[in-house]
Every structure is written in C-alpha cells, then in structure tokens.
C-alpha cells in the first residue's frame, strides 16, 4: 500500500509562518489563497484540521470528516496536489471539511482512530455553523474509520453517507495480503479482536449498515482488490437496502483515475443527494 500523506489546505507559506501548535495551545485561523479558512485543532494523538470554504462562513453547512491513508497525518500540509483538487471539488459544493489525524499514521480503524475522530468532531463544532449533517470520506486504509464511524454510529448520530476511494474495508483480506501489512494491523490492534472492526466480514452486525455508500474502485488496482473490498461492501450494503453508487475508474492504486476533480464532484453530488 502506498504511504499516503494527508491533505490540508494550508499553503506552504502559511506552514512556514505558523509553527505547529502543541496540544492545548491556542489555535488561530489561517486564510489560504482560495478563500478557505483553516484551523488547527490540537490533540495529543495528532492535530486535526478544520477547513471552512468561503461559502460556509455566513451560513450553516454540512461537515465531511476526511480520514487519511496509511502513514499520513492530517497536519502534514499539502503534499499531494491531486488530493487537494479532489477535496476542492467537494467543499465548493457547500461542505466544511474536518481532516482527521485518526489517532496516528497507521491505526487501521482501531479504537484510537475512532476516539480521535470523536474528539476532533466535538472540537470542531464550536468553530463553524453546522446544519447537523455529517458525512465521512476514507481513502485506502482510512476507509476503515470512515465506514466504522457510520456503521457503529460512534458520533452518536447517523452519518448521512460514506464515500470510499480505493477503500480497504476487508481486514481479514488485508492481514493476508502481505507480511508487513499484517504486522502493521497487529500493531494497531494488539490483543483486541479484529472481527468487530471488519466492515465486510462483520457487516450484518452493524447498526448503521444501511448508510448510503459511494465507492470508487478500479479493476486494475492490485494493491486493494475491489472485488474483496469496495465492490464487496457495495454488494452487501445494497442487499441490506442502502443507497449505493459504484464509480469504476481505471489505473493502479490511487493514481490519477482515483484522485481528481471529477471524482470529488461525484462524491459531493452523492452527498447532496442524501441530505
């Protein structure tokens, strides 16, 4: 699996001007050239970033919680321009973004990841006008926390819809897929059971399994098999009565076919359909 950096909208100039905030430090808004306002939300397990587009400064907007890929951090800054383009195409449709640290770089949807999302969500609410709607977006490994936040309803509210891009949602398959990946998952979970954090193999037990779902998959992806992951989850969700959309792209894992403005536009449009 690629070690994917997280994406924020802080410009490189802003990153040079403002030192990283320590947990508990006073946060300050930073404006970027695109008109977004960015706020660091300090947390001992990894800072989150709140991104408020210009359109959401004067009116209530929905919130999209964005989790990062394996090896990433929400506070890492802009390191992958295509992801910034994808997120731009979502927030311009009227969404505030919460870029989660997921409790660390490689947490695989474990308790620490879900708790981190809970804390950053609560920390974000006082800083923008929220219309009460929450969506989740997961990329590769982070499809796990994005899906589990909805399926377990760990925020105490139903998630309106989930979007997965090259999402890994089959933990059983992930453990078997490579020695290093298996060790990473074992390190994340320790003695905790994997099965209850496995969206595919524990699907029928989840209270939020009818959450609307959009998955972006590629048949050429040899890193995350769509048939065992996003495609399989889409089949299970549709069978359970959920509204499901499958977007098939071409190319290897998280190449341009996956991450571009058109995919962001489709994700935002799906979210708007499920309000």
C-alpha positions in Angstrom: 0.0 0.0 0.0 1.2 3.5 -0.8 2.2 5.6 2.2 -0.3 8.4 1.5 0.2 11.8 3.0 -2.9 13.6 4.3 -4.1 16.8 2.6 -4.8 20.1 4.1 -5.4 23.5 2.5 -2.7 25.3 4.4 -0.4 26.9 1.9 3.4 26.3 2.2 3.8 29.9 3.1 1.4 29.5 6.0 3.2 26.4 7.1 6.4 28.3 7.2 4.9 31.3 9.1 2.9 29.4 11.7 4.7 26.9 14.0 2.9 23.7 14.6 0.5 24.0 17.6 1.1 21.8 20.6 -1.9 20.1 22.3 -3.7 22.6 24.4 -2.2 25.6 22.6 -4.5 28.5 21.4 -5.5 27.8 17.8 -5.6 30.6 15.2 -7.4 30.8 11.8 -5.3 30.9 8.7 -6.7 32.1 5.3 -5.5 30.5 2.2 -5.4 31.9 -1.4 -8.5 30.0 -2.4 -10.6 31.8 0.3 -10.7 28.9 2.8 -10.3 29.4 6.5 -8.1 26.7 8.1 -8.0 26.0 11.8 -5.7 23.5 13.6 -7.5 21.5 16.3 -4.7 20.4 18.7 -4.9 16.8 20.1 -2.3 14.7 21.9 -2.8 11.9 19.4 -2.4 14.1 16.3 -3.8 17.5 15.3 -6.9 17.7 13.1 -7.5 20.5 10.5 -10.8 22.3 10.0 -11.4 23.7 6.6 -14.2 26.2 6.1 -14.8 27.3 2.5 -15.9 30.9 1.8 -19.5 29.9 1.1 -19.8 28.4 4.6 -18.7 31.4 6.6 -22.1 33.0 6.6 -24.5 30.1 6.5 -24.8 26.6 8.1 -23.1 23.8 6.2 -22.7 20.1 6.4 -19.5 18.5 7.6 -17.4 15.9 5.8 -14.9 14.1 8.0 -11.9 13.1 5.9 -9.6 10.3 7.1 -6.1 9.9 5.8 -4.3 7.0 4.1 -1.7 4.7 5.8 1.3 6.7 7.0 -0.4 10.1 6.8 -1.2 12.8 9.2 -3.9 15.5 8.9 -1.4 18.2 9.9 1.3 17.2 7.4 0.3 20.1 4.9 -0.2 19.9 1.2 2.0 17.1 -0.1 -0.2 15.6 -2.8 -1.8 18.1 -5.1 -4.4 15.7 -6.7 -6.0 15.1 -3.3 -6.3 18.9 -2.8 -8.0 19.0 -6.1 -10.4 16.2 -5.1 -11.3 17.9 -1.8 -11.7 21.3 -3.5 -14.4 19.7 -5.8 -16.2 18.6 -2.6 -16.1 21.7 -0.4 -17.0 24.0 -3.2 -20.4 22.3 -3.2 -21.0 23.7 0.3 -19.2 21.4 2.7 -16.9 22.1 5.6 -14.0 19.6 5.9 -12.6 18.1 9.0 -9.3 16.5 8.2 -8.8 13.8 10.9 -5.5 12.5 12.3 -7.2 9.2 13.0 -5.1 8.9 16.2 -1.9 8.2 14.3 -0.5 7.3 10.9 -1.4 3.6 10.7 -4.3 2.9 13.1 -6.5 0.9 10.7 -9.8 1.9 12.2 -9.0 0.8 15.7 -10.4 2.3 18.9 -7.7 5.0 18.9 -8.8 6.1 15.4 -12.5 6.2 16.2 -11.9 8.1 19.5 -9.7 10.6 17.7 -12.5 11.3 15.3 -14.9 11.7 18.1 -12.7 14.3 19.8 -11.9 16.3 16.7 -15.6 16.3 15.8 -16.6 17.8 19.2 -13.7 20.2 19.0 -14.7 21.4 15.5 -18.4 22.1 16.2 -18.0 25.5 18.0 -16.0 26.9 15.1 -18.5 26.9 12.2 -22.2 27.0 11.6 -23.2 23.3 11.3 -26.5 22.2 9.8 -26.4 18.9 11.7 -25.4 16.7 8.7 -22.2 14.7 8.8 -20.6 12.6 6.1 -17.4 10.6 6.1 -14.7 10.1 3.4 -12.0 7.4 3.6 -9.0 6.8 1.2 -7.3 3.4 1.1 -6.7 2.3 4.7 -8.8 5.1 6.1 -11.9 3.6 4.5 -12.0 1.6 7.8 -12.5 4.6 10.2 -14.8 6.3 7.7 -17.0 3.3 7.4 -16.9 2.3 11.1 -17.8 5.8 12.2 -21.0 5.3 10.2 -21.7 1.7 10.9 -21.1 1.9 14.6 -22.5 5.4 14.9 -19.7 6.3 17.2 -20.5 10.0 17.0 -23.9 9.3 18.5 -25.7 10.4 15.3 -26.5 8.7 12.0 -23.9 9.5 9.2 -25.7 10.7 6.1 -23.4 9.0 3.6 -20.0 7.4 3.3 -17.5 7.8 0.4 -14.6 5.4 -0.1 -11.8 5.9 -2.6 -9.8 2.7 -3.3 -11.1 1.7 0.2 -9.7 -1.1 2.2 -12.7 -2.5 4.2 -11.8 -6.1 4.5 -9.5 -6.5 7.4 -9.3 -10.3 7.0 -8.1 -9.8 3.5 -5.7 -7.0 4.5 -3.9 -9.2 7.1 -3.4 -11.9 4.5 -2.3 -9.5 1.7 1.3 -9.0 2.9 3.5 -9.7 5.9 4.3 -6.0 6.5 0.6 -5.1 6.3 -0.3 -7.9 8.7 2.3 -6.7 11.2 1.0 -3.1 10.9 -2.5 -4.2 11.6 -1.4 -6.4 14.6 0.5 -3.4 16.0 -2.6 -1.2 15.7 -5.0 -3.7 17.3 -2.8 -5.5 19.8 -4.9 -8.1 21.6 -8.2 -6.5 20.5 -10.3 -8.7 18.2 -10.3 -7.7 14.5 -13.6 -9.1 13.6 -15.8 -6.3 15.1 -13.7 -3.7 13.1 -14.2 -5.5 9.8 -16.8 -3.8 7.6 -17.1 -6.7 5.2 -16.9 -9.7 7.4 -18.9 -8.3 10.3 -21.3 -6.3 8.1 -24.7 -7.8 9.2 -24.0 -6.9 12.9 -23.6 -3.2 12.3 -26.5 -0.9 13.3 -25.6 1.6 10.6 -25.2 -0.8 7.7 -27.9 0.9 5.6 -25.9 4.2 5.5 -25.8 5.4 1.8 -22.4 4.5 0.3 -20.4 5.6 -2.7 -17.3 3.6 -3.6 -14.6 4.4 -6.2 -12.9 1.3 -7.5 -10.5 0.2 -10.2 -10.2 -3.3 -11.7 -6.5 -2.5 -12.3 -5.9 -1.9 -8.6 -3.6 -4.8 -7.5 -3.0 -3.2 -4.0 -6.6 -3.1 -2.8 -8.8 -5.6 -4.6 -12.1 -4.0 -5.4 -13.8 -7.4 -5.6 -12.8 -8.2 -2.0 -13.2 -4.6 -0.6 -15.2 -1.8 -2.1 -17.1 -3.9 -4.6 -17.9 -6.5 -1.9 -19.1 -3.9 0.6 -21.2 -2.2 -2.1 -22.9 -5.6 -2.7 -23.6 -6.1 1.0 -24.9 -2.6 1.5 -27.2 -2.8 -1.5 -28.5 -6.1 -0.3 -29.2 -4.5 3.1 -31.3 -1.8 1.5 -28.7 1.0 1.4 -28.5 3.5 -1.5 -25.2 2.6 -3.2 -23.3 4.1 -6.1 -20.2 2.4 -7.6 -17.8 4.6 -9.6 -15.4 2.5 -11.7 -12.2 4.2 -12.8 -9.1 2.8 -14.4 -5.5 2.7 -13.2 -3.4 1.4 -10.3 -3.9 2.2 -6.6 -4.6 5.9 -6.1 -3.3 7.0 -9.4 -4.9 9.9 -11.3 -8.0 7.9 -12.2 -8.9 7.8 -8.5 -7.9 11.3 -7.3 -9.1 14.1 -9.5 -11.7 16.9 -9.5 -14.3 14.7 -11.3 -14.3 12.1 -8.5 -14.6 14.9 -6.0 -17.5 16.3 -7.9 -19.3 12.9 -7.9 -18.7 12.4 -4.2 -20.1 15.8 -3.4 -23.1 15.2 -5.6 -23.8 11.9 -3.9 -23.6 13.6 -0.5 -26.0 16.3 -1.6 -28.5 13.6 -2.7 -28.5 12.2 0.8 -29.4 15.1 3.0 
